[in-house]
Amino acid sequence: MRKFFALLIVIGITGSLFISSSQTYEQQSLIPTLENLLPSKPFEDELSKLSIPYWDSTISVEERGYYLFIEFLLRKSAHFVLFGLLAAVIFLSLPSRFPRFITAFSITLLIAGADETHQYFTGGRTATIRDVILDMSGALFFLLLAQSVSLIRSRKKERLF
């Protein structure tokens, strides 16, 4: 039953990625929502002190404005977390006799590549290897966590016997 639930999560995440990749930037812009939710621009002074080097550009409140900066943080965090969760769920759904880490990483890489390729064919979107690298950073982080938890659980079971 647990494996079936994991499969449903994988399908759900993959489906949401497909839907998201099918939308133009304007269709999925968070700016209007952020403007409604954060009209007083909380933590603007603190966030104004941040400057994030992102490949060949710098992302900051000064460069992009408050709402675009927040949106950037949310979007990139979503890449990291969604692909991390995807990799971890794939890992946990595989039998332990499998090379789970490599298999989950490879499947996640295929999905990340397919997601960026899909964006390439969507108007108003860009496909970048940078996002695949970010996706896979999340996958690696979550896989390391899942592997660690798995090892700890197996050692606890060994002590019981």
C-alpha positions, -999 to +999 in steps of 0.1 A: +000+000+000+029+023+008+044+018-026+011+025-043+008+058-023+044+067-033+035+060-070+005+084-066+028+111-053+052+106-082+024+108-107+010+139-088+043+158-088+051+148-124+016+159-135+019+192-117+053+198-134+038+190-168+009+214-162+032+241-150+056+237-179+026+241-203+018+276-190+034+308-201+052+329-176+022+353-176-002+325-169+016+314-138+029+347-126+028+350-088+031+388-089-007+397-085-010+371-057+020+385-039+008+420-043-025+410-027-009+389+001+020+412+009+008+448+003+030+462+030+061+445+016+072+428+048+109+424+054+117+446+024+145+464+042+161+431+052+156+415+017+171+446+001+204+437+017+204+404-002+220+399-036+219+365-051+243+356-079+224+334-103+247+322-130+256+353-151+233+378-134+225+392-099+191+389-085+181+415-059+153+437-048+172+466-063+175+449-096+141+433-100+119+450-074+104+435-042+077+412-058+098+399-086+126+391-061+101+372-038+087+354-069+123+344-079+129+330-044+096+310-045+101+296-080+137+285-074+128+270-040+099+252-057+124+237-082+147+225-054+119+211-032+097+195-058+125+176-076+139+167-042+106+153-030+102+135-064+136+119-061+130+109-024+096+093-032+111+074-061+139+062-039+115+051-011+092+033-036+120+011-050+128-023-035+159-021-012+177-047-033+177-022-062+205+004-066+179+029-053+200+060-051+213+059-086+180+048-100+160+075-083+186+101-093+186+089-129+148+089-132+146+124-116+172+136-141+152+123-170+121+140-157+140+173-151+153+172-186+119+164-200+104+192-180+129+218-194+124+204-230+087+208-226+092+244-215+113+250-246+082+244-267+060+265-245+056+302-256+071+327-233+092+302-215+129+294-216+145+260-211+178+262-192+203+237-180+206+259-150+172+248-138+181+212-144+211+217-122+190+233-095+165+205-098+192+179-094+207+197-065+174+194-047+172+157-058+207+150-045+200+168-012+167+149-006+183+116-017+211+120+008+185+126+035+164+096+023+195+074+022+206+085+057+171+078+071+170+045+054+204+035+069+194+046+103+162+026+102+179-005+089+205-003+117+178+001+143+161-030+129+194-050+131+198-040+168+163-054+176+172-088+164 
